[in-house]
Amino acid sequence: MTTNHQFRLAARPVGTPKRTDWNYVEEPVRQPGDNEVLVRTLYLSLDPAMRGWMNEGKSYIPPVQIGEVMRAGGVGEVVASKHAGFKTGDHVYGTLGIQEYATLDGKALTKVDPSLAPLPTYLGTLGMPGFTAYFGLLDIGQPKPGETVVVSGAAGAVGTVVGQIAKIKGCRVVGIAGGREKCDYLVNDLGFDGAVDYKSEDVKKSLRQHCPKGVDVYFDNVGGDILDAVLTQLARNARIVICGAISQYNSTSGVKGPSNYMSLLVNRASMKGMVVFDYADRYPEAMREMGGWLKAGQLKSREDVVTGIETFPETLLKLFKGENTGKLVLKVS
C-alpha cells in the first residue's frame, strides 16, 4: 500500500480522446490527515460526461485541470481513517478519480452496503446514472400512464433505467439503440414495447410505426440527427428531457443543433436540460424507491465490467463506439 497508480490529464483532447491526453503516473499513497479517509478503489464509473469535463470552458461543473487526476466516481474500501464516521473495512462511494487509492475528506464519501446490492450497481442503477434517469424522467418528463416514452442511448446506463421506470409508471416505451443485439435486449429482457436500430433503420420512419399517436416524452442522451428525427414525431404537449448529446461530444466542427425545433411551437412542446447534481438532496429518495424496485424484480441492473486501471483510455472509448450494454464499469483490482 505504498504506491498509487493514477491517470492525470495531460492535454485538452481535440476530437476523440487518445491515450496521450493523459499521463499514467505513480506516486506514494498519501496517508489520511484529520477527518480524512484513505480508500482503496475497487470499481470506477466511466461516463460520457467525462469527455465534457476534459474541455476548458464554462459548464455545470469545473473542468478537470491539466495535471489533475482524471475525475470519476467510484466505490472502494476504507483502508485507513481519521474520520469518526468511517472505519477500516467500510465500503464507500465518492469521486475517487482514476487511481488506485484516494485520500478524501470524509464529507465527500457515502457508505454503501454490498449486502444489499453488488458494488458495481452503486455506480449504475443505484448511482448517478440511475438517479439521472429517475429525476430526469419523473421530474421533467412527467410521464402519465398510457403515454408513449422514447429514449435514445436506450441500451446504456441511463437509457435502460429510463425505459424500465417508464414501464413501471404504466407507459408505452420505445428505445433507440445501435445494433440488433441491443434492440433485442431492450424488448426481450427489459420489457420495452419496441426498439429502433438507428444503424440499420430509418429512424423517422420506424418511429412513425412504433409511435402512431406521437411521442409524449422523449429522453435524449444522443442529440444530433436522432433528436431531429424525434422532433418531427412529437405529440401535443410533449416534453423533451435533454440529458446528454453523446453524438456531439467528440465533434471537431461544432455542435449540431436541432433544425426541427419549430415542432416545439407547433406541438406546444417543451425541451429542458437536466443535471443530476441539482437533485443531490433527494438522492436518498431515489435510492429507496429504486432499491425497492430492484428487490421486487421490477427493475433490472446490468453492468459491463472491464478489468484493469491501465486500460482506462481505451475502455472509455467503448462509450463513444457504442460497444457497451448497460453501465460501463472499470474494475481496478
C-alpha positions, -999 to +999 in steps of 0.1 A: +000+000+000+029+024-008+024+031-045-007+047-062-011+045-099-031+073-115-042+089-148-037+126-148-050+149-176-021+159-198-038+178-226-072+190-238-084+165-264-092+175-299-120+152-311-118+117-298-095+114-267-063+094-271-040+078-245-015+107-248-042+131-234-034+115-200-002+107-181-002+073-164+019+080-133+027+066-099+032+084-066+033+074-029+000+068-012-009+098+010-020+088+045-051+105+058-050+136+079-076+148+104-111+140+092-097+123+061-102+087+048-079+066+027-099+045+002-087+016-020-105+019-052-124-012-064-146-001-092-148+032-113-177+046-132-170+055-169-195+080-182-200+101-214-199+132-193-162+126-187-155+139-222-170+172-214-151+175-181-119+174-202-128+206-221-119+241-210-148+265-206-179+272-185-201+242-178-223+228-150-191+216-132-155+230-134-133+212-159-105+188-149-074+209-149-042+199-167-021+178-142-051+168-121-062+132-115-090+124-140-124+128-123-145+097-119-170+084-094-161+051-077-167+026-050-139+013-027-129+000+007-117+021+036-081+011+045-073+039+070-095+065+086-091+096+108-128+104+104-152+094+132-179+083+106-157+057+088-138+027+099-114+002+082-134-022+060-163+002+053-174+003+016-179+039+003-189+058-028-173+091-038-154+110-065-123+088-062-108+096-096-089+073-120-064+060-094-059+030-071-061+049-039-079+082-029-074+102+002-105+124+007-124+144+034-150+121+049-177+146+040-171+136+003-179+099+009-211+080+013-213+045+028-227+017+006-238-017+017-226-046-006-250-070+011-280-050-004-266-048-040-233-057-058-208-028-056-209-020-094-247-014-090-239+016-069-222+031-099-252+024-122-288+018-113-282+029-076-258+056-086-255+087-107-269+072-140-299+057-121-305+090-103-303+108-136-329+085-152-352+088-121-352+126-117-350+134-154-379+112-164-402+117-134-395+154-126-390+168-161-406+142-183-436+137-160-449+106-178-485+096-174-500+061-177-507+053-213-483+078-228-455+070-252-420+075-239-390+073-263-354+071-250-322+073-271-290+057-260-315+032-247-291+003-240-268+025-220-266+031-182-292+059-182-314+047-210-320+012-197-332+027-164-354+054-180-372+028-201-378+005-171-391+033-149-414+044-177-428+009-178-433+008-140-453+040-144-476+024-170-462+039-202-455+025-236-418+026-242-397+027-273-359+026-272-334+038-298-301+018-298-274+007-321-275-029-333-300-057-333-285-074-303-291-043-282-326-038-295-335-074-288-321-069-252-344-039-247-375-057-258-369-093-246-350-087-214-362-052-202-398-053-215-396-023-238-426-023-262-404-016-292-369-007-303-354+012-332-319+002-346-305+035-357-277+017-375-299-002-399-333+015-399-348+048-410-353+063-375-381+087-386-400+060-404-396+035-376-407+060-350-439+066-370-446+029-369-438+024-332-455+057-321-486+061-342-500+087-317-468+106-315-441+109-288-453+122-254-419+121-236-385+120-252-355+114-231-325+124-251-290+110-245-277+114-280-286+147-297-278+154-333-297+136-361-316+114-336-330+144-317-340+160-351-359+128-361-378+126-328-388+163-331-408+155-362-429+129-343-440+149-312-475+146-298-493+177-285-478+190-252-448+167-255-419+170-230-382+165-241-356+159-215-321+169-226-297+147-206-268+144-230-256+145-266-230+118-270-231+120-308-216+155-304-190+152-277-161+144-300-171+167-328-143+190-342-167+211-363-190+223-336-222+210-320-251+203-345-282+219-332-318+208-339-331+221-373-367+209-365-371+229-333-402+247-346-420+214-338-419+226-302-440+256-312-464+236-334-470+210-308-469+233-277-440+211-265-412+219-241-375+210-240-355+212-208-320+203-198-312+184-166-281+179-145-284+152-117-263+172-092-292+196-088-311+168-071-284+159-046-306+165-015-331+140-030-307+111-037-319+091-007-355+092-022-343+077-055-321+052-037-351+040-016-376+037-044-352+021-070-338-002-044-374-013-037-380-019-074-347-039-077-357-061-048-392-066-062-378-076-096-394-047-113-360-032-122-330-050-137-295-037-135-267-046-159-230-037-157-204-040-184-172-046-164-137-043-178-107-052-156-075-032-153-070+005-145-042+006-171-069+001-198-088+033-189-082+054-221-093+026-244-121+014-222-136+049-220-138+049-258-162+020-257-189+046-247-184+066-279-182+035-301-215+021-287-196-010-275-212-013-240-246-025-229-257-012-195-233+006-172-197+007-182-175+000-151-137-003-147-126-029-122-094-016-107-081-046-089 
